[in-house]
Amino acid sequence: MSTDSTPVLQGVMIVGNMMDMGGMMGAGMIWAVLILLLLAAGAAAVIVLAVRAGRQGRAGQRQLNAGSDEAHSVLRRRFAAGEIDDEEYQRRRAALDNDR
């Protein structure tokens, strides 16, 4: 039997080095967390942009409808005032209805 305890210490050192999360493994964990955070931020940005685009589309459609209603109102007023005849009124109303 040998009283030399070097092999035991070497075994402890190997196990200790494998479990201390230092070196490349620690850096790899940091990069993995950063990449996951970037992916989550990117996904959140895509969702926010999609929601905003949907809201703007609906608002734009409401503005178009409001403008069309205003155009119909002006057309009816001009017809009632006698500024345009029946044929002109029908032609312009058909053109406005096709734009909807």
C-alpha positions in Angstrom: 0.0 0.0 0.0 1.1 3.4 -0.8 0.5 6.4 1.4 0.6 8.7 -1.5 -2.8 10.5 -1.8 -2.1 12.2 -5.2 -4.4 9.9 -7.3 -7.3 10.6 -4.9 -6.6 14.4 -5.1 -6.4 14.1 -8.9 -9.8 12.4 -9.0 -11.3 15.1 -6.8 -9.8 17.8 -9.0 -11.2 16.2 -12.1 -14.7 15.9 -10.6 -14.4 19.4 -9.2 -13.4 20.9 -12.6 -16.3 19.1 -14.4 -18.9 20.5 -12.0 -17.7 24.1 -11.4 -19.4 25.4 -14.7 -16.4 27.5 -15.5 -14.7 28.0 -18.8 -16.5 27.2 -22.0 -19.5 25.7 -20.4 -20.2 28.9 -18.4 -19.8 31.0 -21.5 -22.1 28.7 -23.4 -24.8 29.0 -20.9 -24.6 32.8 -21.0 -24.9 32.8 -24.8 -27.8 30.4 -24.7 -29.7 32.7 -22.3 -28.9 35.7 -24.4 -30.1 34.0 -27.6 -33.3 32.9 -25.9 -33.9 36.5 -24.7 -33.3 37.8 -28.2 -35.8 35.3 -29.7 -38.4 36.2 -27.1 -38.0 39.9 -27.8 -38.2 39.3 -31.5 -41.4 37.3 -31.1 -42.9 40.0 -28.9 -42.0 42.6 -31.5 -43.6 40.7 -34.3 -46.8 40.3 -32.3 -46.9 44.0 -31.4 -46.4 45.0 -35.0 -49.1 42.6 -36.2 -51.6 44.0 -33.7 -50.8 47.6 -34.7 -51.1 46.8 -38.4 -54.5 45.2 -37.8 -55.7 48.3 -35.9 -54.5 50.7 -38.5 -56.1 48.7 -41.3 -59.5 48.8 -39.5 -59.1 52.6 -38.8 -58.2 53.2 -42.4 -61.3 51.3 -43.6 -63.5 53.4 -41.3 -62.0 56.6 -42.7 -62.7 55.4 -46.2 -66.3 54.6 -45.3 -66.7 58.0 -43.7 -65.3 59.7 -46.8 -67.6 57.7 -49.0 -70.6 58.7 -46.8 -69.6 62.3 -47.0 -69.3 62.1 -50.8 -72.8 60.6 -51.0 -74.1 63.4 -48.8 -72.6 66.0 -51.1 -74.0 64.3 -54.1 -77.5 64.1 -52.7 -77.3 67.8 -51.6 -76.2 68.9 -55.1 -79.0 66.8 -56.7 -81.6 68.3 -54.3 -80.4 71.8 -55.1 -80.7 71.2 -58.8 -77.0 71.6 -59.5 -76.9 68.2 -61.3 -79.6 66.4 -63.2 -80.9 62.8 -62.6 -78.6 61.2 -65.2 -75.5 62.9 -63.7 -76.7 61.9 -60.2 -77.1 58.2 -61.1 -73.8 58.1 -62.9 -71.9 59.6 -60.0 -73.7 57.5 -57.4 -72.8 54.4 -59.3 -69.2 55.4 -59.4 -69.2 56.0 -55.6 -70.9 52.7 -55.0 -68.3 50.9 -57.1 -65.5 52.4 -54.9 -66.9 50.7 -51.7 
